[in-house]
Amino acid sequence: KANMGVFNRFYFLGKPLALCATTGFLWTQLNKDNDIDKEKLKLTINQADLICQGFKEKQGIPGVSIGVTMHGSFVWRKGYGLADIEQRVPCTPDTVMRIASISKTFTTTLAAQFVEKGKLNWNDKIDKYHPDLPKFLFENVPVSITVRQLASHTSGIRHYWKKGDPETDDEFNLPEYYITRSFPTVTESLSLFVNDELLHKPGTTWLYTTHGYTLLSAILERIADDKHSYAELLNDLITKQLDLHSTKLEYPDEIVPNRSRYYWRRSLKEGLRNV
């Protein structure tokens, strides 16, 4: 994972569609008129509040933090449940939560910015930007991967599972999921997977891969004029520009105010476990 997690104040992790539907419901109800009717706002928030509480209970989620803005200002902010179950810390609108693979959205946004600047081309082969990479192999035959294939999960680069591992659809069963080693830059983390054989020929099928996005991030580090790290690119080109003060890369040893604890489970029938 190479410390590629990103923090964000708003909880759209795990089951984002339901919460997005709730905020969409709010927007639809309030946007029927150009001006916000306070009574309508109060009624709509009460309805959305019931939806969120029901969603949390049905999914067995420890804590939810939600914020809705209109015209640049908050019209609703609320936390539900707990940010830390053991210490009984309430979840609030200011709770900072891991957004996991939603981080890939930031990487793609950075890549698109470089494409617009003419420094990156979706259809270029990746060795144009990172020529010192070992040659990727599929069935022992050297193959080429494009930037577009990295971004679209069609490169053939593995996820946490690799050939020879017991086959499983549950990444929680894979030792690499729990790696705690830190890397100063994304490029230095490539050794985890660049020598592994591809799982399919590039461009022939879709296979979700975190490591493919790690490589895309390393390419972004390589082509940045001032040789920025991925963390610096994220800060300078996205979070600082959008005033996302609580959104940043995750470093487990860093003290982060209002950080929630992380939990997982295989099904609703099982109890929560610490990550």
N, C-alpha and C positions, 0 to 999 in steps of 0.2 A: 504494500500500500504506500510505502515510501512517504509517510506523513502527508498524504495528499488530501486529507480531510479538510473541510472548510466549515467554520462556524457561522451561524446565522441566527439572529434573534427569533425569527418566525418559524414555527413548527409546520413544515410541509413534508416531513419525513415519514416513510412507511406507507401511508395510505393517502397520498396527496389529492387524489381526485375527489374524495368526499369533502375535504376541507375547502378545496377550490370551488366545489359546487356550492358550498355554504356562502363563501364570499361572493361568488357569482350571483347567488340568490339575492344577497344584500344589494349588490350593484343594480341588478335588474329592477328590484322593488323601488329603490331610491332614485333611479335615473329616469323614471317615467316623466318626471318634471325636472326642469333645469335647476330650480331652487330646492334645497333640502327642507322638507316639511318636518318639523321637530317631532310632531306626534307620529307621523309615518315612520320616522327614523327609530323612535322608541319601540314601536310595534314590531318593526322589522328586526331590530336587534334582539328583542325577546324571542322571536321565532327562530332566529339563527342560533341564539343561545341554547335553546332546547335541542336543536339539531346537533350542535357540538357536544353537548353533554351526553346525548344518546349515542353518538358516534364513539365517544371515548369509552363509555361503558360497554358497548357492544364489542368493540375491538380489544378491550382490556388494556388500553394504553395508560401507562403511569401518569403522564402529564402532557398537556397540550397548551401551547401559547399561540394566540391569534391576534392579528392586528389588521384593521381595514381602514384604508384612507380614501378620501374623496377630495379632489381639488388640492392635493398636497398636504392635507391635514388628517389626523386620525379622527374617525367618527366612532371607533370601537376598538378597545384593547382589553384583553382579559386572559387570565391564566386559569387552567383547570388541573386539578390533581396535584401530583408531587414531582418535583425535579430530582429529589433524592428520597427514595423510599425508606432507607434505613435510618436516616437522620430526620425524616418527616419534614423536609424542606418544601414549602409550597412552590408550585410552578406559577410564575408571574409573566406579564408581558415582556419583562426584561430578561427572562431566562435565556441563556445562550445554549443552543443545541447543535449537535452534529447533524449535518445535512447529507453526509455519506456521498453516494454517487451522483447526487444533484450537482456536486462539484464539477462534473464533466461539462455542465452547461457553461461554466466559467472558462474552461479550457477551450471549448469550441468558440466562444465569443472572442477570446484572445486571438485564436487562429484566424477568425474572420476579419479581425482588425488588420492583421498582417497581410491577408489577401487583398484587402482594400488599399493598403499602402504599396502593393506590388512586390512585397518581400517574400510572399508565399503563394504557391499555386496548388490548388486542390489536386490537380492531375499529375503533378511532378512525382517522380520516384523519390523515396525518402533518402536514398543515399546521396542525392544532390545536396541535401542540407546536413547530413550526418555521414560523411563518406567513410569514417573509421569504424562504422558498425560492422560486425560480422555478417556474412551473407546468410539470409534466411533460407531454410530448406523445407521443401515439402516432398515427402517420399524420397529423400536423399537427392533431390534435384534443386539447384539454386533457383529462386524465384524473386521477383521484384514486388514491392509494396508501394502503393501511392499514398499521398497525404489523405486523399478522400477516403481510401479504404481504412485508414486508421480511425478517422473521424466517424465512419459509418459502421464500425464493428464488422467489417468484412475482410480484414487483413489476414485472418487465420492465426494471429497471435493468441496464445492461450489466456484464460482467466486464471484463477488460482489452481485449477485442476490441470495436470499435465499428463502426457502419455506415461503409463506405468503406475499412476496412482489408482487406487480403487475408485471405480466410477460412482459418482454421487451427484445429485442435483442440489445438495445441501452444502453450501460453502462453509457453514459452521463446522463441518466435519473435516475440513482441510487445514492442515497445520500452517500453511502459508498465510491463511486468513489472520492468524494471531501473531504475525511477526512484529517484534518490538524494536528491531534495529532501526536507527535513524541514519539518514543520508544528508550531507550538507547541501547537495543539489539533486535535482531529479536525474540528471545524467549519470550520477554515481550509483543510482539504484537500478540501472538497466541490466546490470550483471545478474539480477534475479531471474531473467527470462530470455535474454537475447540469444543465448546459445541453445535454446530449446527448439525442437522441430515444430513447425506450424501444424495446426490441427486440421486445416483445410487449405486448398489452393486459394491465394488471394483473389477476391472478387467473385467467388463462385457461390458463397452462401453467407449467412449472418451468424455470428457467434459473439455474444456479449463478452467484453474483455476490459478489465481495468488496466491491464498491462499495456494494451494498445494505446490507451490514453496517457499512460506514463511516458511512452515513447513520443507521442505527439507533444507532450509538455517539454520533453527534452529538446525536441526540434525548435520549439519556440525559444528556449533558452539559447540555443546555438545561433539563431538568426537575429536576435536582438542586437541592435547596433552597439549598445554600451555593455553588452554581455551581462545583462541582468539575470538574476536567478528567477525561477518561476514565481517565488513569493514576491519578489520586487515587481515583476510584471503585473501580477494580480493587483498589487496595491496601487501602482502608478497608473495603470490603464483602465481599471474597473472600479475598485472599491473607493479609492480616493476621489475619483471623478463623480461617483454617485453618492458620496457621503455615507457609505455603508461602514460606519465606524465599528460595528461589532462583527464584521465578516472578514475572516482571515484564515490562513492555513492553521491546521491543528498541530501543535507540539505538545505531547502529553506531559512534559515536565514544566511547561509554562503555567504560571498562575493566571487563571482567567476568571475575573469576577462574574458571578451568577451562572457559572457553568453547571449544566445538569449532569447527573450520572447517566451511564448508558446501560441498557438492558437488552436482553434478547430471549427468545423462546422459539421452539420449533412449531408449536401450535397453541391454540387457545386453551387446550386441555392441560398444557404443561404450565408450571409456575415460571415466573420471570427469573432470569439469572443475570448476574453482573457480567459486563464485558471487560 
